[in-house]
């Protein structure tokens, strides 16, 4: 009997309330029920940002509480370096895994050995955008179409070409950077529409207020435009400085000193 195929599944979680903790738990439960463990073995690593839970270990997984400042790519890299299977899946915590999702991606890899990266389809997100389930393997690099940043499945070997994820991206534009990196290194990526993983749409992000979301997104956008769209480094620094000044100004207006 052959040994099961090992897949490292790295999940980022910020269970600052019970609803978000239950979201992570539901994702892990659906993951572990999705495949025959005799054929596929998931090595689940949860990087949990709520240190108040420090004694807690999520079931069927290893839970890591990092002392490093949060960054989406920084925390994913912690999981990547902490694991060693030939396949890696980078995941949000707000996912529901359907039966045989991983088997279908592995089948796509087997049928096309030049395919090194993939995303599963989301039955909630994709059909309204004209991408039906079971419609084949869609090669491409468009974010939220072929590249679904909430679930990225890759061969570990591609990291020998690309290096680890760029830790300048702490949250937003991380999927855009991944897509651009694949294109730069001519690494083929596809949406596998027989592999279904449903995304419950950024439940953690929605708990942040508008100002916090703006802070997360603006710096990432400035850096992305510098890295991939030809803006100078000086322009990036100037825009970042102006943004910080504006945020401080808005904060003083909202919370004036008495």
C-alpha positions as CSV (number, residue, x, y, z in Angstrom):
1,X,0.0,0.0,0.0
2,X,1.3,3.4,-1.0
3,X,1.9,6.1,1.6
4,X,-0.6,8.9,1.7
5,X,0.4,12.2,-0.1
6,X,1.4,14.8,2.4
7,X,-0.1,18.3,2.1
8,X,0.9,21.2,4.4
9,X,-2.2,23.3,5.0
10,X,-1.3,26.7,6.6
11,X,-4.3,28.6,8.0
12,X,-4.1,32.1,9.4
13,X,-6.6,32.8,12.2
14,X,-7.4,35.8,14.4
15,X,-10.0,34.4,16.8
16,X,-10.6,37.5,18.8
17,X,-14.1,36.5,19.5
18,X,-16.0,33.2,19.6
19,X,-17.6,33.6,16.2
20,X,-14.2,33.9,14.5
21,X,-12.9,30.9,16.5
22,X,-15.9,28.9,15.4
23,X,-15.1,30.0,11.8
24,X,-11.6,28.5,12.1
25,X,-12.9,25.3,13.7
26,X,-15.5,24.8,11.0
27,X,-12.9,25.2,8.3
28,X,-10.6,22.6,9.9
29,X,-13.5,20.2,10.4
30,X,-14.5,20.4,6.8
31,X,-10.9,20.0,5.7
32,X,-10.3,16.9,7.7
33,X,-13.6,15.4,6.4
34,X,-12.8,16.2,2.8
35,X,-10.3,13.5,1.8
36,X,-9.6,9.8,2.5
37,X,-6.7,9.9,5.1
38,X,-5.3,6.7,3.6
39,X,-4.7,8.6,0.4
40,X,-4.1,12.2,1.5
41,X,-2.6,13.3,4.8
42,X,-3.1,16.9,5.8
43,X,-0.5,18.5,8.0
44,X,-2.5,21.5,9.4
45,X,-0.6,24.4,10.9
46,X,-2.7,27.3,12.3
47,X,-1.0,30.6,12.9
48,X,-3.2,32.2,15.6
49,X,-2.9,35.9,16.2
50,X,-5.0,36.0,19.4
51,X,-2.4,35.3,22.1
52,X,-5.2,35.2,24.8
53,X,-5.8,31.7,23.4
54,X,-2.2,30.6,23.9
55,X,-2.9,27.4,25.8
56,X,-5.4,26.3,23.1
57,X,-4.5,24.0,20.2
58,X,-7.0,23.6,17.4
59,X,-8.0,20.0,16.8
60,X,-6.2,18.0,14.1
61,X,-3.5,20.6,13.8
62,X,-0.5,22.3,15.3
63,X,-1.3,25.9,16.5
64,X,1.5,28.4,16.5
65,X,1.4,31.7,18.4
66,X,4.1,33.9,16.9
67,X,5.7,36.8,18.7
68,X,6.3,38.5,15.4
69,X,4.2,41.5,14.3
70,X,1.3,40.3,12.1
71,X,1.8,40.2,8.4
72,X,-0.1,38.0,6.0
73,X,3.0,36.9,4.1
74,X,5.1,36.9,7.2
75,X,2.8,34.5,9.0
76,X,2.4,32.3,5.9
77,X,6.2,32.1,5.7
78,X,6.3,30.9,9.3
79,X,4.1,28.0,8.3
80,X,6.1,27.3,5.2
81,X,9.3,27.2,7.1
82,X,7.7,25.0,9.8
83,X,6.6,22.3,7.3
84,X,8.2,20.1,4.6
85,X,5.7,18.3,2.5
86,X,5.9,18.5,-1.3
87,X,2.6,20.4,-1.5
88,X,1.5,23.5,0.4
89,X,-1.9,25.1,0.6
90,X,-2.1,28.7,1.9
91,X,-5.5,29.4,3.4
92,X,-7.7,32.0,5.1
93,X,-9.6,30.6,8.1
94,X,-13.0,31.4,6.6
95,X,-13.2,28.4,4.2
96,X,-15.4,25.3,3.8
97,X,-13.7,22.5,2.0
98,X,-15.8,20.2,-0.2
99,X,-15.2,16.5,-0.8
100,X,-12.1,15.6,-2.9
101,X,-11.1,19.2,-3.4
102,X,-7.4,18.3,-3.0
103,X,-7.6,15.1,-5.0
104,X,-8.9,17.2,-7.9
105,X,-6.0,19.6,-7.8
106,X,-3.5,16.7,-7.6
107,X,-5.3,15.2,-10.6
108,X,-4.9,18.4,-12.6
109,X,-1.2,18.4,-11.7
110,X,-0.8,14.8,-12.8
111,X,-2.6,15.5,-16.1
112,X,-0.5,18.6,-16.8
113,X,3.0,18.2,-15.3
114,X,3.8,21.9,-16.2
115,X,1.1,23.1,-13.8
116,X,2.7,24.1,-10.6
117,X,0.1,26.3,-8.8
118,X,-3.6,26.2,-8.5
119,X,-6.7,27.5,-6.8
120,X,-10.0,25.7,-6.1
121,X,-13.3,27.3,-7.3
122,X,-15.7,28.9,-4.9
123,X,-19.3,27.9,-5.5
124,X,-20.4,31.3,-4.0
125,X,-18.0,33.7,-5.7
126,X,-17.3,32.3,-9.1
127,X,-20.6,31.4,-10.8
128,X,-22.0,35.0,-10.7
129,X,-18.8,36.1,-12.5
130,X,-19.4,33.6,-15.3
131,X,-17.1,30.8,-14.1
132,X,-19.3,27.7,-13.5
133,X,-18.4,24.7,-11.5
134,X,-17.0,21.7,-13.4
135,X,-16.0,23.8,-16.4
136,X,-12.5,22.6,-16.8
137,X,-9.0,23.9,-15.8
138,X,-8.7,27.6,-16.4
139,X,-5.1,28.8,-16.9
140,X,-4.4,32.4,-15.9
141,X,-3.3,34.9,-13.4
142,X,-6.3,37.2,-12.8
143,X,-6.9,37.8,-9.1
144,X,-10.3,36.7,-7.8
145,X,-10.8,34.7,-11.0
146,X,-8.0,32.1,-11.6
147,X,-6.0,33.3,-8.5
148,X,-8.1,33.1,-5.4
149,X,-6.0,34.5,-2.6
150,X,-8.0,32.8,0.1
151,X,-6.8,29.4,-1.0
152,X,-3.5,28.9,-3.0
153,X,-2.3,25.3,-3.6
154,X,1.3,25.0,-4.8
155,X,4.2,22.7,-5.3
156,X,6.9,23.5,-2.7
157,X,9.6,23.3,-5.4
158,X,8.4,26.6,-7.0
159,X,9.8,28.4,-3.9
160,X,13.3,27.5,-5.1
161,X,12.6,29.9,-8.0
162,X,10.6,32.6,-6.3
163,X,11.9,32.5,-2.8
164,X,9.6,32.9,0.2
165,X,6.6,35.3,0.1
166,X,7.3,39.0,0.1
167,X,6.8,40.1,3.7
168,X,6.2,43.8,2.7
169,X,2.7,42.7,2.0
170,X,1.1,42.5,5.5
171,X,-2.5,41.9,4.2
172,X,-3.9,43.6,1.1
173,X,-2.5,42.9,-2.4
174,X,-0.8,39.7,-1.2
175,X,-2.7,37.7,-3.8
176,X,-1.9,40.3,-6.5
177,X,1.8,39.9,-5.6
178,X,1.6,36.1,-5.7
179,X,0.0,36.3,-9.2
180,X,2.6,38.7,-10.5
181,X,5.4,36.6,-9.1
182,X,4.1,33.5,-10.9
183,X,3.9,35.5,-14.2
184,X,7.5,36.8,-13.7
185,X,8.9,33.3,-13.3
186,X,6.7,31.8,-15.9
187,X,5.1,29.4,-13.4
188,X,1.8,28.1,-14.7
189,X,-1.3,28.6,-12.5
190,X,-4.9,27.5,-12.9
191,X,-8.3,27.5,-11.4
192,X,-9.4,23.9,-11.0
193,X,-13.2,24.0,-11.3
194,X,-13.8,20.4,-10.1
195,X,-12.0,21.4,-6.8
196,X,-14.5,23.3,-4.6
197,X,-13.6,25.4,-1.5
198,X,-16.1,28.0,-0.5
199,X,-14.9,31.3,0.9
200,X,-17.1,32.9,3.5
201,X,-15.7,36.4,2.6
202,X,-13.3,38.1,5.0
203,X,-15.1,37.7,8.3
204,X,-12.0,38.8,10.2
205,X,-11.5,41.9,8.1
206,X,-15.2,42.9,8.5
207,X,-14.7,43.2,12.2
208,X,-12.2,46.0,11.7
209,X,-13.4,49.6,11.6
210,X,-13.1,51.6,8.4
211,X,-10.0,53.5,9.5
212,X,-8.2,50.3,10.3
213,X,-9.1,48.8,6.9
214,X,-7.9,51.9,5.2
215,X,-4.5,51.7,7.0
216,X,-4.1,48.1,6.0
217,X,-4.9,48.7,2.3
218,X,-3.2,52.0,1.5
219,X,0.4,51.1,2.3
220,X,0.1,47.8,0.5
221,X,-1.2,49.6,-2.6
222,X,1.6,52.1,-2.6
223,X,4.2,49.3,-2.3
224,X,2.5,47.1,-4.9
225,X,2.6,50.0,-7.4
226,X,6.3,50.6,-6.7
227,X,7.2,46.9,-7.0
228,X,5.1,46.0,-10.1
229,X,3.9,49.2,-11.8
230,X,7.1,51.2,-12.2
231,X,6.7,53.9,-9.6
232,X,10.0,55.1,-8.1
233,X,11.0,54.2,-4.6
234,X,11.0,57.9,-3.8
235,X,7.4,58.2,-5.0
236,X,6.5,55.2,-2.8
237,X,8.0,56.9,0.3
238,X,6.5,60.3,-0.4
239,X,3.0,58.8,-0.9
240,X,3.4,56.8,2.3
241,X,4.5,59.8,4.3
242,X,1.6,61.9,2.9
243,X,-0.9,59.2,3.8
244,X,0.5,58.9,7.4
245,X,0.2,62.7,7.8
246,X,-3.4,62.6,6.5
247,X,-4.3,59.8,8.9
248,X,-2.8,61.7,11.8
249,X,-4.8,64.8,10.8
250,X,-8.0,62.9,10.6
251,X,-7.3,61.3,13.9
252,X,-6.8,64.7,15.6
253,X,-10.1,66.0,14.0
254,X,-12.0,62.9,15.3
255,X,-10.4,62.9,18.8
256,X,-9.4,66.5,19.6
257,X,-7.4,67.1,22.8
258,X,-9.2,69.1,25.5
